[in-house]
Amino acid sequence: MTNKVYKNYIFDFYGTLVDILTDEKDPELWDKFAQLYQAYGADYKGEGLRKSYAKRVAQTRKELIELKGIAYPEVDLAHIFNQLYVDGRSQSSCLNQPEGWGQLIAMVFRVLSRKQLLAYPHTKEVLTFLKEQGCHLYLLSNAQAAFTNAEIDLMELRSCFDAIYLSSDAGICKPQPEFLKQVLDNHGLNPSETVMVGNDLTTDIAVAKAVGIDGILLNTFPYSRQELEKSPIKPDRVITDIEALKTVFT
């Protein structure tokens, strides 16, 4: 198949442009997190907070599915952390909830759980190259705005994109077609000139197919050849290094 030149590139973030490793199951994380809540008058222990968090997330997901009539909702964790504070606050506490508590706690949660964050080789180089070729670049990520915006800035990638779309802002996530469709509609993108680049068949490539644009799989998982052959979701191209996106221009 001849590689195609596109005018518009829509990129996934985690696992596509940057490599991230987190551990949100670590008991020590939840113990520290509970101590922070305790300091502001919310009565939690580590394991209890973890269970309350999971219950709140599941409940909110269910509510969003019913409210929006969609299959793939996205929960805003800043809201969840706010609710946990309200739920756990003791009646005798005279402390008021700090301003911006949810945003702050979401960021603390991410910093404590994050073990690694770094851009893949050639990420910034290729994004810069595509911009120099006159291409329009967009970011479409299943991610939490409360901490992903900071991580985009940490990787110094914000200037590469014409616009950034994060699922927690939209309340929906890939592969919900409406999430990707809003990028096409908001910027008047021609589907035949647009491609989705991501590392996940079931989200990135699936949503591309759902709205009728091409999908390039940047195979960082990686999927085995057998998995790719058996998958009902077929990317238009499979690459193992983002640098391969430059070849169609040379």
NUDO-726135 format. One record per residue: x, y, z of N, C-alpha, C in turn. Coordinates in Angstrom, 3 decimals. Atoms other than C-alpha are relative to their C-alpha. Example, Ala and Ser with C-alpha at 12.3 -4.5 7.8 and 13.67 -1.06 7.14 Angstrom:
2
        n.u        n.v        n.w       ca.u       ca.v       ca.w        c.u        c.v        c.w
      0.890     -1.190      0.000     12.300     -4.500      7.800      0.900      1.200      0.000
     -0.820     -1.190     -0.060     13.670     -1.060      7.140     -0.770      1.090      0.730
// end
This chain:
250
        n.u        n.v        n.w       ca.u       ca.v       ca.w        c.u        c.v        c.w
      0.847     -1.201      0.000      0.000      0.000      0.000      0.880      1.248      0.000
     -0.763     -1.237      0.086      1.343      3.385     -0.990     -0.314      0.897      1.196
      0.191     -0.896     -1.127      1.894      5.674      1.951     -0.581      1.317     -0.479
      0.776     -1.158      0.421     -0.388      8.671      1.793      0.447      1.257      0.732
     -0.292     -1.291     -0.619      0.300     12.327      2.442     -1.306      0.587      0.535
      1.180     -0.588     -0.625     -2.159     13.932      4.843      0.266      1.464      0.339
     -0.109     -1.397     -0.407     -2.868     17.569      5.638     -0.244      0.169      1.506
      0.393     -0.115     -1.406     -4.246     16.916      9.112      0.349     -1.283      0.754
     -0.391      1.134     -0.832     -2.785     14.646     11.802     -0.609      0.167      1.388
      0.583      0.000     -1.339     -4.722     13.802     14.965      0.729     -1.072      0.803
     -0.845      0.907     -0.772     -2.455     12.237     17.588     -0.613     -0.351      1.351
      0.167      0.422     -1.376     -3.074     10.214     20.689      1.219      0.502      0.778
     -1.117     -0.507     -0.805     -0.813     11.203     23.599      0.782     -1.116      0.689
     -0.699      1.031     -0.777      0.065      8.460     26.081      0.157     -1.285     -0.807
     -0.281      1.212      0.760      1.728      5.459     24.472      0.243      0.255     -1.469
     -0.220     -0.368      1.403      1.965      7.322     21.161      1.115      1.027     -0.112
     -1.020     -1.050      0.010      3.960     10.493     21.758      0.911     -0.081      1.216
     -0.794      0.106     -1.230      5.105      9.870     25.315     -0.211     -1.356      0.650
      0.037      1.253     -0.745      5.869      6.820     27.409     -0.232      0.330      1.469
      0.308     -0.282     -1.393      4.290      6.840     30.848     -0.203     -1.306      0.758
      0.201      1.147     -0.879      4.311      4.397     33.727     -0.546      0.512      1.322
      0.601     -0.384     -1.266      2.006      4.771     36.718     -0.370     -1.247      0.791
      0.443      1.085     -0.877      1.071      2.614     39.686     -1.043      0.563      0.954
      1.095     -0.542     -0.792     -2.332      3.524     41.074     -0.537     -1.011      1.003
      0.433      1.027     -0.948     -2.665      0.310     43.111      0.904     -0.084      1.229
     -0.971      0.041     -1.079      0.269      0.938     45.432     -0.654      0.415      1.329
      0.616     -0.343     -1.297     -1.053      0.821     49.053      0.626      1.236      0.641
     -0.670     -1.157     -0.579      1.540      3.401     50.081     -0.536      1.298     -0.596
      0.604     -1.160      0.650      0.081      5.824     47.546     -1.296      0.387      0.702
      1.298     -0.289     -0.608     -3.369      5.522     49.106      0.136      0.388      1.466
     -0.248     -0.407     -1.386     -1.978      5.782     52.647      0.386      1.481      0.061
     -0.413     -1.409      0.033     -0.294      9.086     51.782     -1.165      0.897     -0.400
      1.147     -0.757      0.491     -3.368     10.251     49.949     -1.024      0.200      1.116
      0.948     -0.081     -1.120     -5.580      9.469     52.946      0.483      0.987      1.054
     -0.554     -0.942     -0.983     -3.236     11.434     55.216     -0.257      1.445     -0.424
      0.273     -1.347      0.506     -3.719     14.465     52.991     -1.467      0.361      0.239
      1.420     -0.238     -0.287     -7.498     14.143     53.248     -0.228      0.214      1.497
      0.143     -0.124     -1.449     -7.201     13.662     57.012      0.426      1.387      0.489
     -0.523     -1.301     -0.421     -5.204     16.874     57.317     -1.015      1.116     -0.209
      1.029     -1.005      0.265     -8.227     18.755     55.961     -1.367     -0.451      0.504
      1.239      0.335     -0.695    -10.818     17.012     58.101     -0.855     -1.074     -0.621
      0.755      1.095      0.615    -11.900     14.124     55.869      0.509     -1.321      0.573
     -0.352      1.194     -0.766    -11.952     10.799     57.705      0.193     -1.217     -0.915
     -0.313      1.143      0.861    -10.216      8.220     55.500      1.251     -0.717      0.489
     -1.214      0.799     -0.075     -7.720      5.391     55.804      0.329     -0.414     -1.435
     -0.448      0.262      1.362     -5.702      4.278     52.794     -0.884     -0.919     -0.812
      0.797      0.971      0.755     -7.643      1.184     51.719     -1.446      0.451     -0.132
      1.359     -0.516      0.066    -10.955      2.787     52.561     -0.157      1.082     -1.056
      0.028     -1.051      1.016    -10.130      5.774     50.387      0.065     -0.601     -1.396
     -0.108      0.657      1.307     -9.124      3.506     47.508     -1.341     -0.587     -0.425
      1.286      0.615      0.315    -12.442      1.645     47.709     -1.068      1.061     -0.270
      0.967     -1.084      0.214    -14.451      4.870     47.999      0.217      0.655     -1.353
     -0.353     -0.562      1.306    -12.618      6.256     44.978     -0.554     -0.879     -1.115
      0.462      0.929      1.039    -13.367      3.144     42.885     -1.520      0.009     -0.100
      1.458     -0.013     -0.011    -17.022      3.221     43.941     -0.541      1.282     -0.624
      0.433     -1.280      0.549    -17.385      6.911     43.089      0.194      0.054     -1.523
     -0.273      0.019      1.435    -15.777      6.430     39.672     -1.032     -0.856     -0.730
      0.965      0.901      0.626    -18.036      3.479     38.834     -1.400      0.614     -0.020
      1.322     -0.623     -0.092    -21.143      5.352     40.005     -0.138      1.150     -1.004
      0.049     -1.144      0.910    -20.283      8.461     38.005     -0.006     -0.447     -1.455
      0.019      0.560      1.360    -19.545      6.415     34.872     -1.409     -0.459     -0.374
      1.357      0.486      0.251    -22.968      4.787     35.161     -0.955      1.161     -0.240
      0.865     -1.173      0.144    -24.647      8.169     35.587      0.213      0.677     -1.346
     -0.298     -0.629      1.287    -22.873      9.568     32.513     -0.550     -0.809     -1.162
      0.545      0.865      1.049    -23.885      6.575     30.413     -1.493      0.230     -0.153
      1.448     -0.214      0.031    -27.521      7.103     31.359     -0.344      1.408     -0.460
      0.290     -1.397      0.328    -27.397     10.898     31.037      0.269      0.312     -1.463
     -0.410     -0.343      1.354    -25.573     11.101     27.716     -0.438     -1.021     -1.041
      0.399      1.040      0.936    -26.798      7.841     26.198      1.159     -0.476     -0.855
     -1.207      0.389      0.722    -23.267      6.839     25.236      0.603     -1.254      0.624
     -0.634      1.224     -0.486    -21.143      3.726     25.602      1.336      0.269      0.682
     -1.349     -0.261     -0.494    -17.811      5.385     26.436      0.086      1.380      0.652
     -0.090     -1.276     -0.714    -18.101      8.138     29.052      1.391      0.192      0.588
     -1.252     -0.289     -0.704    -15.142      9.846     30.706     -0.316      0.772      1.269
      0.201     -0.632     -1.298    -15.168     10.751     34.378      1.066      1.064      0.223
     -0.944     -1.049     -0.374    -13.559     13.994     35.547      0.478     -0.281      1.420
     -0.502      0.394     -1.310    -11.316     12.927     38.426      0.067      1.161      0.983
      0.016     -1.151     -0.912    -11.117     16.449     39.833     -1.341      0.062      0.728
      1.337      0.027     -0.612    -14.863     16.189     40.458     -0.094     -1.147      1.007
      0.018      1.153     -0.904    -14.406     12.736     42.010      0.708      0.332      1.311
     -0.760     -0.335     -1.204    -11.772     14.028     44.425     -0.727      1.036      0.857
      0.834     -0.938     -0.748    -14.060     16.903     45.392     -1.088     -0.736      0.773
      1.086      0.748     -0.623    -16.895     14.488     46.114      0.504     -0.848      1.162
     -0.573      0.805     -1.077    -14.639     12.262     48.201      0.250      0.848      1.243
     -0.213     -0.897     -1.147    -13.771     15.238     50.377     -1.321      0.265      0.724
      1.313     -0.260     -0.590    -17.446     16.052     50.910     -0.504     -1.241      0.724
      0.465      1.258     -0.599    -18.250     12.383     51.613      0.717     -0.306      1.311
     -0.797      0.426     -1.149    -15.438     11.952     54.137      0.175      1.031      1.088
     -0.202     -1.062     -0.992    -15.533     15.233     55.990     -0.804     -0.263      1.264
      0.673      0.232     -1.277    -16.367     14.798     59.653     -0.836      1.217      0.383
      0.902     -1.082     -0.405    -19.186     16.842     61.172      0.690      0.997      0.914
     -0.661     -0.864     -0.970    -16.847     18.224     63.812      1.104      0.864     -0.618
     -1.090     -0.733      0.641    -14.322     19.552     61.304     -0.406      1.450     -0.246
      0.276     -1.423      0.228    -14.126     23.339     61.194      0.754      0.522     -1.226
     -0.761     -0.405      1.179    -11.886     23.349     58.115     -0.899      0.057     -1.224
      0.720     -0.100      1.265    -13.331     24.513     54.823      0.803     -0.662     -1.102
     -0.675      0.618      1.133    -12.566     22.724     51.598      0.838      1.057     -0.728
     -0.850     -0.988      0.673     -9.583     24.504     50.044     -0.465      0.278     -1.430
      0.362     -0.365      1.370    -10.234     26.377     46.804      0.833     -0.816     -0.984
     -0.707      0.788      1.005     -9.366     24.246     43.796      0.468     -1.353      0.507
     -0.414      1.263     -0.628     -9.156     21.114     45.960      0.091     -1.142     -1.012
      0.024      1.117      0.944    -10.125     18.698     43.187      1.166      0.037     -0.968
     -1.118     -0.149      0.933     -7.549     20.061     40.743      1.327     -0.298      0.694
     -1.239      0.207     -0.740     -4.838     20.093     43.385      0.210     -1.475      0.323
     -0.129      1.389     -0.401     -5.541     16.572     44.612      0.220     -0.907     -1.209
     -0.228      0.786      1.215     -5.729     15.199     41.076      1.467      0.066     -0.400
     -1.409     -0.154      0.365     -2.261     16.592     40.418      0.903     -0.737      0.994
     -0.777      0.718     -1.008     -0.885     15.241     43.716     -0.098     -1.505     -0.236
      0.232      1.417      0.279     -2.411     11.843     42.909      0.875     -0.463     -1.166
     -0.789      0.374      1.172     -0.687     11.826     39.534      1.494     -0.005      0.307
     -1.425     -0.085     -0.317      2.696     12.938     40.845      0.439     -1.173      0.868
     -0.342      1.101     -0.896      2.636     10.299     43.587     -0.050     -1.357     -0.705
      0.162      1.294      0.673      1.545      7.507     41.219      0.874     -0.135     -1.247
     -0.779      0.033      1.244      3.743      8.445     38.254      1.425     -0.461      0.262
     -1.346      0.550     -0.130      6.918      6.399     37.945      0.915      0.447     -1.144
     -0.810     -0.386      1.160      8.050      7.525     34.492     -0.832      0.824     -0.965
      0.620     -0.789      1.060      7.204     10.137     31.895      1.102      0.547     -0.892
     -0.992     -0.515      0.939      9.306     10.771     28.819     -0.526     -0.126     -1.420
      0.406      0.035      1.406      8.810     11.514     25.157      0.743     -1.119     -0.714
     -0.667      1.002      0.819      9.525      8.734     22.714      1.039      0.681     -0.893
     -0.978     -0.565      0.938     12.577      9.223     20.488     -0.691      0.516     -1.262
      0.471     -0.622      1.246     11.832     11.522     17.518     -1.367      0.680      0.110
      1.334     -0.603     -0.104      8.473     12.745     18.901      0.017      1.478     -0.359
     -0.015     -1.450      0.240      9.273     16.469     19.031      0.520      0.308     -1.400
     -0.599     -0.200      1.329     11.384     16.247     15.872     -1.031     -0.207     -1.106
      0.976      0.313      1.045      8.599     14.655     13.821     -1.173      0.974      0.027
      1.096     -0.965     -0.084      5.850     16.946     15.105      0.421      1.345     -0.587
     -0.526     -1.256      0.549      8.004     19.958     14.277      0.122     -0.088     -1.515
     -0.145      0.214      1.438      8.743     18.525     10.833     -1.347      0.090     -0.705
      1.323     -0.022      0.617      5.055     17.991     10.050     -0.564      1.418     -0.041
      0.448     -1.391     -0.011      4.275     21.559     11.084      0.702      0.802     -1.098
     -0.782     -0.702      1.026      7.033     22.798      8.786     -0.484     -0.338     -1.406
      0.557      0.395      1.292      5.385     20.903      5.929     -1.378      0.608     -0.247
      1.297     -0.650      0.135      2.220     22.927      6.499     -1.167     -0.834      0.500
      1.061      0.856     -0.531      0.274     20.143      8.225     -0.606      0.613      1.266
      0.670     -0.400     -1.230     -2.258     20.810     10.970      0.018     -1.187      0.952
     -0.146      1.060     -0.992     -1.724     18.832     14.163     -0.959      0.228      1.164
      0.949     -0.061     -1.105     -4.289     18.035     16.836      0.298     -1.144      0.971
     -0.163      1.035     -1.016     -4.152     16.075     20.081     -1.383     -0.429      0.479
      1.268      0.558     -0.457     -7.037     13.775     21.011      0.320     -1.156      0.938
     -0.488      0.972     -0.974     -6.376     11.874     24.221     -1.055     -0.385      1.022
      0.780      0.471     -1.142     -8.285      9.730     26.679      0.810      0.327      1.248
     -0.886     -0.494     -1.052     -6.878     11.687     29.567     -0.717      1.018      0.874
      0.540     -0.939     -0.979     -7.562     13.851     32.599      0.658      1.366     -0.142
     -0.538     -1.350      0.167     -7.172     17.572     32.009      0.752      0.468      1.236
     -0.590     -0.467     -1.258     -6.266     18.061     35.682      1.491     -0.276      0.087
     -1.445      0.242     -0.037     -2.874     16.463     35.156      0.632     -0.156     -1.383
     -0.583      0.170      1.334     -2.456     15.862     31.407      0.496      1.319     -0.567
     -0.474     -1.298      0.483     -2.195     19.573     30.632      1.405      0.291      0.519
     -1.328     -0.217     -0.572      0.774     19.771     32.987      1.037     -0.906     -0.661
     -0.953      0.934      0.610      2.370     16.710     31.398      0.295      0.356     -1.454
     -0.260     -0.519      1.345      1.956     18.156     27.905      1.058      1.104      0.071
     -0.968     -1.087     -0.169      3.843     21.211     29.147      1.364     -0.521      0.450
     -1.266      0.595     -0.432      6.481     19.087     30.896      0.785     -0.557     -1.186
     -0.632      0.565      1.196      7.186     17.414     27.546      0.256      1.065     -1.074
     -0.191     -1.141      0.909      7.210     20.857     25.847     -0.599     -0.269     -1.383
      0.646      0.368      1.260      4.724     19.710     23.198     -1.210      0.864     -0.345
      1.233     -0.753      0.229      1.851     22.197     23.529      0.055      0.828     -1.284
     -0.115     -0.877      1.175      3.157     24.508     20.798     -0.101     -0.761     -1.317
      0.064      0.802      1.226      3.087     21.629     18.308     -1.427     -0.125     -0.534
      1.377      0.322      0.371     -0.705     21.443     18.236     -0.851      1.237     -0.267
      0.972     -1.044      0.303     -3.382     23.590     16.658     -1.103      0.034      1.054
      1.012      0.088     -1.060     -5.823     22.359     19.320      0.194     -1.311      0.749
     -0.156      1.164     -0.865     -5.913     19.878     22.189     -1.362     -0.383      0.566
      1.268      0.522     -0.489     -8.889     17.691     23.119      0.277     -1.119      1.010
     -0.188      0.985     -1.048     -8.927     15.764     26.408     -1.365     -0.530      0.434
      1.286      0.648     -0.210    -11.636     13.282     27.255     -0.728      0.475      1.260
      0.679     -0.440     -1.222    -12.309     14.555     30.786     -0.740      1.318     -0.209
      0.708     -1.242      0.335    -13.283     17.927     29.306     -1.281     -0.288     -0.773
      1.135      0.315      0.872    -15.622     16.303     26.801     -1.040     -0.876      0.681
      0.917      0.928     -0.655    -17.157     13.746     29.161     -0.195     -1.290     -0.774
      0.020      1.218      0.819    -16.635     11.077     26.480      1.435     -0.327     -0.390
     -1.353      0.395      0.358    -13.622      9.113     25.335     -0.016     -0.917     -1.222
     -0.137      0.943      1.106    -12.342      7.102     22.387     -0.321     -1.407      0.503
      0.347     -0.168      1.415    -13.754      5.047     20.714     -1.363      0.638     -0.271
      1.261     -0.688      0.265    -16.919      7.152     21.108      0.193      0.917     -1.208
     -0.237     -0.767      1.234    -17.227      8.609     17.572     -0.094      1.505      0.170
      0.210     -1.445     -0.178    -18.447     12.000     18.774      1.245      0.717      0.492
     -1.213     -0.628     -0.534    -15.131     12.641     20.521      0.920      0.436     -1.136
     -0.838     -0.340      1.150    -13.163     12.540     17.267     -0.729      0.913     -0.974
      0.774     -0.788      0.967    -15.959     14.025     15.193      0.029      1.494      0.337
     -0.021     -1.419     -0.349    -15.808     17.263     17.177      1.264      0.682     -0.528
     -1.221     -0.575      0.571    -12.230     17.796     15.962     -0.227      0.309     -1.479
      0.277     -0.208      1.422    -13.315     17.340     12.351     -0.945      1.174     -0.208
      1.012     -1.039      0.164    -16.342     19.605     12.776      0.517      1.376      0.413
     -0.470     -1.289     -0.513    -14.665     22.332     14.828      0.988      0.684     -0.931
     -1.058     -0.561      0.835    -11.848     22.773     12.326     -0.250     -0.203     -1.492
      0.370      0.174      1.399    -13.642     21.895      9.094      0.960     -0.900     -0.760
     -0.992      0.882      0.620    -11.287     19.016      8.331     -0.650     -0.943     -1.007
      0.441      0.949      1.021    -11.741     16.990      5.165      0.437     -1.395      0.419
     -0.370      1.342     -0.454    -11.871     13.312      6.238      1.034     -0.692     -0.877
     -0.933      0.669      0.909     -9.952     12.194      3.157      1.423      0.537      0.131
     -1.315     -0.613     -0.187     -7.067     14.498      4.143      0.489     -0.124      1.442
     -0.242      0.052     -1.444     -7.037     13.513      7.828      0.296     -1.416      0.454
     -0.360      1.320     -0.537     -5.466     10.655      9.770      0.101      0.059      1.515
     -0.168      0.179     -1.440     -5.592      9.435     13.359      1.223     -0.869      0.228
     -1.208      0.762     -0.320     -2.246      8.254     14.763     -0.041     -0.372      1.479
      0.055      0.439     -1.386     -2.340      6.149     17.917      0.534     -1.402      0.173
     -0.624      1.293     -0.294     -1.062      3.033     19.628     -0.984     -1.089      0.386
      0.992      0.956     -0.479     -4.342      1.285     20.445     -1.041     -0.285     -1.085
      0.970      0.384      1.018     -6.491     -0.656     17.999     -1.432      0.272      0.445
      1.384     -0.051     -0.471     -9.601     -0.611     20.183     -0.493      1.404      0.304
      0.407     -1.383     -0.241     -9.603      3.133     20.820      0.374      0.893     -1.181
     -0.470     -0.933      1.026     -7.471      5.104     18.345     -0.425     -0.419     -1.411
      0.327      0.452      1.353     -7.928      3.007     15.227     -1.499     -0.216     -0.137
      1.444      0.226      0.040    -11.500      2.038     16.096     -0.771      1.299     -0.198
      0.734     -1.261      0.138    -12.608      5.654     16.464      0.242      0.626     -1.370
     -0.272     -0.502      1.353    -10.890      6.600     13.196     -0.932     -0.661     -1.009
      0.866      0.730      0.917    -12.820      3.890     11.377     -1.458      0.401      0.177
      1.391     -0.343     -0.297    -16.044      4.934     13.092     -0.436      1.303     -0.663
      0.357     -1.287      0.617    -15.885      8.447     11.611      0.468      0.104     -1.450
     -0.342      0.039      1.417    -14.469      7.445      8.230      1.305      0.662     -0.388
     -1.326     -0.499      0.371    -10.850      8.599      8.385      1.014     -1.131      0.122
     -1.048      0.998     -0.088     -7.617      6.662      8.019      0.578     -0.059      1.412
     -0.639      0.173     -1.301     -5.820      5.286     11.053      1.365     -0.643     -0.147
     -1.358      0.559     -0.011     -2.093      4.706     11.514      0.292     -0.507      1.408
     -0.353      0.583     -1.286     -1.086      2.353     14.307      1.492      0.170      0.239
     -1.381     -0.098     -0.457      2.129      3.383     16.039      0.161     -1.091      1.053
      0.081      1.247     -0.762      2.821     -0.055     17.462      0.989     -0.046      1.163
     -0.885     -0.061     -1.165      4.379      0.707     20.830     -0.371     -1.005      1.079
      0.408      0.925     -1.066      2.443     -1.898     22.857      1.028     -1.099      0.255
      0.516      0.041      1.370      3.446     -3.789     20.769     -0.969     -1.165     -0.190
      0.818      1.125      0.428      0.824     -5.957     19.108      0.879     -0.957     -0.800
     -0.725      0.985      0.794      2.215     -9.187     17.687     -0.603     -0.065     -1.403
      0.513      0.154      1.362      1.826     -9.997     14.015     -1.302     -0.794      0.012
      1.201      0.825     -0.087     -0.730    -12.641     14.957     -1.182      0.807      0.521
      1.068     -0.838     -0.536     -2.746    -10.162     17.014     -0.512      0.976     -1.045
      0.409     -0.932      1.052     -2.772     -7.698     14.135     -0.805     -0.700     -1.085
      0.695      0.756      1.042     -3.868    -10.361     11.666     -1.391     -0.426      0.451
      1.280      0.487     -0.516     -6.678    -11.606     13.919     -0.956      1.128      0.360
      0.849     -1.108     -0.429     -7.980     -8.184     14.915     -1.002      0.382     -1.093
      0.991     -0.464      0.973    -11.248     -7.145     13.221      0.184      1.476     -0.358
     -0.270     -1.422      0.242    -10.012     -3.554     13.430      1.338      0.109     -0.727
     -1.200     -0.023      0.837     -7.501     -2.950     10.644      0.500      1.428     -0.222
     -0.577     -1.317      0.298     -5.227      0.103     10.571      0.370      0.100     -1.475
     -0.408     -0.195      1.390     -4.361      1.605      7.195      1.504     -0.139     -0.159
     -1.449      0.133      0.019     -0.709      1.493      8.121      0.475     -0.316      1.406
     -0.600      0.314     -1.289      1.414      0.073     10.923      1.460      0.447     -0.024
     -1.385     -0.448     -0.102      4.658      1.770     11.998      0.500     -0.294      1.416
     -0.575      0.270     -1.320      7.021      1.111     14.891      0.769      1.189      0.548
     -0.702     -1.211     -0.421      8.672      4.545     15.054     -0.694      1.188     -0.647
      0.693     -1.171      0.544      6.988      7.933     14.658      0.756      0.644     -1.146
     -0.837     -0.571      1.065      9.883      8.921     12.404     -0.453     -0.461     -1.372
      0.486      0.508      1.278      8.234      6.825      9.680     -1.006      0.941     -0.650
      0.969     -0.941      0.575      5.647      9.604      9.240      0.696      1.006     -0.924
     -0.733     -0.957      0.834      8.363     11.710      7.609      0.251     -0.545     -1.403
     -0.442      0.591      1.266      9.002      9.258      4.767     -0.862      0.391     -1.194
      0.871     -0.339      1.133      5.980     10.277      2.677      0.327      1.374     -0.566
     -0.335     -1.333      0.474      7.420     13.781      2.366      1.376      0.042     -0.673
     -1.363      0.013      0.556     10.853     12.681      1.143      0.111     -0.922     -1.209
// end
